[in-house]
Amino acid sequence: MPDAKPIPYRLVEHPAAAAGSEETEVIAGLEDTPARVAPKYFYDELGCALYGAICRLPEYYPTRVERALFRLRRDEIAACLPREAQFVDLGAGDCAKAREWLPFVVPSRYVAVDIARDEVGSALARLAPDFPGIEMLGVITDFSTRLDLRDGLDPRPALFFYPGSSIGNFAPDDAVAFLAQVHELCASRAGSGLLIGVDGKKAKPVLDAAYDDPLGVTAAFNRNVLLHLNRRFGFDFALDGWTHRGFYNAQAGRIEMHLEATRDQVVHLGGDPRAFRAGERIHTENSYKYTREEFDAVLRRAGFGAVFGWSDEQTPYHVFYATGDRPRS
């Protein structure tokens, strides 16, 4: 069927911080103790490919369990969702997760929101011919600091979609603050809501294996952040001087990912030397895990009203649909 849209898809790019200020921020994190880098720097072209490989690993259950839960409860979940709304896919990546929902929600517009411009562009080019009646828009932005959709939404209802338990990358208070931004956009558009996937708490060995697989794909994904920083900012990290550490911190309720120096070394960050001792770590990512009751409370703190939930109890994983209505006092 020929594409009925005059333009198959559009990309709108919201520039990140100026290059100088971005580099300054990255260097400040790496010079801190402990050192840290934002997980958004995982997602260059190679990082996106490695993440796709992670999602196919037998140890990495979230994608598989969420997909099975969606398929099992699809009709029940879809009955709660607005139809013909703007479908806003947060962290869209290759758009594969949203693709399975498009025939069920029949959106008026599909808005793929992600920091990875090339991946979103390629995904929309593949998606648009299969859904000629749906307007396709890619919004390239870093929503980890501010959800900027000024060019992506009109006044019609919106269905926000945030699968894969990516909300776990935010600390709980930051998750509330981010979801409050989503709620604000929902509240100004009657009939809007949020469909979100959230990983549950489970045994430490299961979680450790999911984030430190024996094949080493997650390790390559983690170390690639250094390669990305080298290319983007001219640093000189030696990849063979770092090893991956991924483990569940039960007390904090989160997976932690770090890169650990295997030897004493000096890295030049924008011309300034930064010494790392053997055993010193760079904290690259957290992934918080929630009980169903804990995340229900997060949604309500963010301002959402009615909250519907579905869970896989065997491998605890939760899906929520929260309406944009204000909660009753």
Secondary structure, DSSP 8 states (H G I E B T S, - for coil): ----SSSS-EEEE---S-HHHHHHHHHHHHHSSSEE--GGGG-SHHHHHHHHHHTTSTT-HHHHHHHHHHHHTHHHHHTTS-SSSEEEEET-TTSHHHHTTHHHH--SEEEEEES-HHHHHHHHHHHGGG-TTSEEEEEE--TTT----TTT--SS-EEEEE-TTGGGGS-HHHHHHHHHHHHHHHHTSTT-EEEEEEE----HHHHHHHTS-TT-HHHHHHHHHHHHHHHHH-----GGGEEEEEEEETTTTEEEEEEEESS-EEEEETTEEEEE-TT-EEEEEEEE---HHHHHHHHHHTT---EEEEEETTTTEEEEEEESS----
